[in-house]
Amino acid sequence: MATRALVHAGACGYTAAVHAVRLENGNLELSIHSPCAMLQAMNPDLRNLPWRKGLLDTFFTSAVYISADRHVRHVDCPVPCALIKAAEVELGIAAAVDAGITFQRKNQDSSTGS
């Protein structure tokens, strides 16, 4: 089986497709298909990942975030999070439910402070 998610990254204008595949050995292979060279550079780091340790633990120990730290200059990029969510869906430990960020901006009146 395989899990695919589409990510509309935002201000950069790129869309990325992330894939998670559970391998026969039980590990995961994650991949990113995007015109962004920084994201593409993560792909070699995401092959044959042992997910029980070092993938879903913490930001500092996750292979995804370690790779993102090495290759991606934009800390606000949503693709690493999408990789983790796709991994969880592929492993059957999370539901395939859409996630998103929606901005709601309103004018602030300087006299009221709201």
Sequence and secondary structure as in RCSB ss.txt:
>XXXX:A:sequence
MATRALVHAGACGYTAAVHAVRLENGNLELSIHSPCAMLQAMNPDLRNLPWRKGLLDTFFTSAVYISADRHVRHV
DCPVPCALIKAAEVELGIAAAVDAGITFQRKNQDSSTGS
>XXXX:A:secstr
 EEEEEEE STT  EEEEEEEE TTS EEEEEE S HHHHTTGGGGSSB TTTTTSS TTT HHHHHHHHH   T
T SHHHHHHHHHHHHHTSS               TTTT 
